[in-house]
Amino acid sequence: MSELVAAANAPAHGLIAQSPPMRAVLEMARRAAQTDVGIMLLGESGVGKEVVSRFVHRSSPRAAGPFVAINCAAIPDSLLEATLFGYERGAFTGASQSAPGKFEQAQGGTLLLDEVTEMAAGLQAKLLRVLQEREIERVGGRKRIALDMRVVATSNRDLQQAVQQGVLREDLYYRLSVFPLHIPPLRERREDIIALAQAMLARHAQQYGLDPAPRLDGAAQRAMLDYHWPGNVRELENMMQRAAILSQQGVIGTAELFFQAAGAAVAAQRAAPRELGAELADSERQLIADALRDSGGSRKDAAERLGISPRTLRHKLQRMREAGLLSPTADDEI
């Protein structure tokens, strides 16, 4: 496991695996990589499915071969077949010379079919045949070309639901999902958030000539840990790129973080200092006081306004009492 963690924590590869869920995923991916079994990477948009697919490639006996990726959702159906299979000269208007497709380009290595469930039904049938027979014919050609490569596919859909809706062929589903791996969203691997952010900041600092790399202050880290991250790692990457540019004197605070609108208000509230000391305690105390006042003294409503649970609010009030910021019997003295 130590070698796995070292590889996963290498910033150059964009992989951070300090959280137990992500370590478990990478360990399973490493084991599956030792064979040519079909791997399906599942998860929300932005969780890093392509990054994990590259980890599979690097961990496999095919690591010295090419890694070829194609986004099935980004290419029109009319062009996707020729892009995958290649074509012979004269196969269609504009085909002035023969060209190999992605299957051939991935010979000896790994082919990533990103968002494979977006592929048209007719092309899914042809893909199934390729996976079964391990050979292709270029568009407009008759020569069969044997394939020697691994196929990794990804999707952000519920695959069983996609099969039921007719979006994905059932036989292709079973062929691609011999070894399914679900990559957890960033909100379920919070141990990775700050480590990921620091690796991203180091990379962007080098890109923009910032020396030393900017660092996240305590309030910024707390805000990031409390945020829901609907855009996952991709959203974090964008945020760190902006923050690196906006950093003041090498420090990134909450003012340099721009959360998506849906979670900005909650993140700002949760970014309020939580330690009961000096200026930080005063800020949190004021937030709680305002919330209780605006909710007419209702702890439940105050907790909702603060974006925390009533239980958490009770704990905060108790900590304030223990710190001497509240009397033992009253909340309204805040």
N, C-alpha and C positions, 0 to 999 in steps of 0.2 A: 504493500500500500504506500510506502514512503516514496517509491519511484513515481507512482501515480500522482501523489500530491505535488511532488516537485514539478512534474510536467504540467499539471493542471494550474499551478500557480505561476507559470511562466507568462509574464505580461505580453511578450511578443506574440503569443498565440491567442490572447484575449480570453484565456480560461482561468477562472478563479474557482477553486473548489474547497472552501473552508467549511461550508455548511454540510451536515450529514446527508441531506437529500441529494445534493449535487455530487458529493463524493461517491454515493451509491450508484448514481447514473453512470459516472465515468468508469467506475470499476466494472460494471456490466458491459459497457461499451468496449472497454479494453479486452474483456474476455471474448466477446462476440467478434472482435476484429481479427482474432487469430484464425478464423475460418472465413469462408466466402458466403456465409449465411446471409439471407436478405435482412437488412435492418431498416426499420421504419421509425423515424424520429418524430415524435408528436409533441405539441405544445403550442401555447399562444404565440401570436406574432411578436417578434422581437426578443424571444427568450434565448436565442443563440443556437438554433438548430444547425446552421451551416458551420458554426464554430465547432460543434460537437462532431459533425460529419468529418471535418478535417482532422479532429483528434482520432477518430476511427481509422482514417487513412494512415496517419502517422504511426498508429499503434499496430498496423497490420504488416504482414510480409510483403505487401505491395507498396510500402512507403516510398521506395525508390522510383516508383512509376508515377505517371501524371495524375493529378486531381483535377477533374473537369466538372464544373457546375453549370446547370441550366435551370432557369426559373420558368417552369411550365406555365405560370400565370402571366408572364410578361411578354410572351411571344404569341402572335395570332395563330389560330388553328391552322390556317392555310400555309404557314411557314414552319410550324413546329415539326412536322414530319420530315421535311427536308433538312432542318437543323439537326435533328436527331440521327437520321439515317444517312445523311449525305445524298448526293445526286450525281448523275452522269450528265455529260454535255448534251444539251438539247432536250433534257427531260421536261423542261417547261420554258416558257418565254423568259429570256434573261439568263438562262443557264448556258453561258458561253464556254464554260469549261467544267470539268468534273471537280467535285470537292468532297472530302470526307466529312462525315457528320460527327456528332459528339460521341456516339458509341465507338467509332474507330479511334477518335482522339484519346479516348480513355483506355485504350488497350494496355494491359499490364498494370493498370492502376485502378482508380475509383471514379465512378460516375455518380454525381449527386443530381437526383431529380427533385428539385425543390418545388413544393406545392403540387405534387403529382395528381392530387384529386381535382385539379383544375383542367386536366387533360380531357379532350373530347373523347366520347365513348368509342368511336371508330379507331382512334389512335391507341386507346387503352388495349383494345384487342390485339393490335400489332405489337404493343409492348409486351403483353402476356406471352405472345409467341416467341419473342426474342429471349425472354427470361427462361422459357422452357427449352428452346432449342439451342440457345447460345450462339446464334448466328443471325446475320442480317443481309438484306439486299438493298443497295442504294436505290433511291427513287429513279426510275427510268432505266435501271440496270437489271441484269439477270444473274450475275455472278454472286454466289453466296460467300460471305466473309465470316469466318469463324471468330468468335469473340472470347477474350480471356480477360475478364475484369470483374470488379465488384460493383453492385448497384446499391446505393443508399438513397432512400426516398424520405421526404418530409411532408407534413401536412399540419395545418392548424385546425382542422376539422375533427369532429367525432367520427371516426371511420365507420363504425357500425351504423350510425345514423346516415352517413353518406351512402352506404350500401342500400339501406332501406329506401332512401329517396331516389335511388338510381343514379346518383352522381358518380359512384365508384363501382366498377364491376366486382362482383363477389369473388370470382376466381382470381382476379388480380389482387384483391385485398388479401387473400390467403397467401398468395405468392410473395407479396411485398412484406407482409407482416410476420414472417417467421420469427423475427426477434424484434418486437416493438419496445421502444424506450420512450417514456414520457419525461420531458424536461420540465422541471417545476418552474413556475413563474417567479419573478424576482421577489415578490412579496412573501414567498414561502421559503426563501433562502437568504434571510436578512443578514446572516453572518458573512455573506459575500459582498454586500453592498459597498461598504467602505473600502474594502480591499480592491474591489473592482474599480471604484472611483479613483483611488490613489494610482492604480496602474494606468488608468486612462489619462489622468492629469500628467503623469510622468511622460507619457507618449506625446501628448499635446504640447507640453513644455518644450520638448525637443523640437517639435515641428515649428513652434513659434519663436524659438530662441529664448525661452524664459529660463533663467538660471539664478537661484534654484527653482525647482518645480513648486508651484503654489500648493499650499496645504489647506485642508478644511478645518475651520475652527470648530469648537465643541457644539455651538448652536447649530451650525450647518449640518454636522453629522447627525445630531438628534432629529433635525427636520427630515433628513433623508431616510433615517431609520423608521420614522413614523409615517412616511408617505406610502401610498398604495401602489405606485408604479404601474399604471395601466399599460404603458408602452414598454415595460420590461427593460432589458439591458440596452436596447436601442435608444430608449428615452434617456437612460442614464448617460449613455455615450454623448448624446446631443447636449445634455445639460452640462457635462464636464467640459466639453469643448467651448461652450459659451462662457462658463465660469472661469476657465483658464485665461480667456481673453480679457474678461472684466476684473480679474483679481487685482486687489490693491496691496502693494508692498508684499506680495507673495502670500497673502492670506485670503481665503474665500469664506465669506460669511453668508448668512441667509439672504442678504441683499443681492448677492451675485447668483442666487439660484432661482430659476424660473420653472415652477411646476405647471403642469397642465391645469387649465382653468378649473376643471371639475374638482381638483383636489387642492387648489392653491390656498383657499381659505382655511381648510382644516390643517394643512401643513404649516401655515403661518402661526396658527394658534398652538399647534403641538411643538413648534419650534421654540416657544417661550421657555425660558430657563426652568429646569426642574430641580436644580440643586438648591437647598435651603441655606443660602449664605449670601450676605451682602446684597449687591445690586440684583443678582440673579433671582434671589428669593423674593425681592420686592416686585419684580416683573411678573412672576408666576402668581404671587399673592393678589396682584391687581387684576390679572386676568380672571381668576376665580371669583374675586369680589364682584367684578362687572357682570360675570355670567350669572351669579346668584341674584344680584340685584335685578337684572333684566328678566329673570325667570320667576320673580316674585318669591324667592327663597326656596324654590323647588330644586332639590338636588338632582332629580332625574332630568328636568329640563336644562339645568345648568350643565350637566354632563354632556347632553346632546349638543349644546351650543359650543362646548369646548372640544367636541369630537372625541371624548373619552367615555369609558363606561362609568356608571354610578359607583361601582366598586372602587375604581381607580380614584374617583373624586373623594370617596370616603378616606382612602388611604392618604391622599394628599392633605386633607384636612387634619387627619391624625398626626401626620408628620409635622405639620405647622404647629399643632398644639405642643408636640414634644420639643420643638425648637423654640417654644416660647412666643410664637407669633400669633397664637390664639389662646383665649382662656380655655380652661378644661370644659366649660359648659356652653359656650356660645359660638355659633358660626357667623352671626351677624356683626361681630366685632372686627371683621376683616377690613 
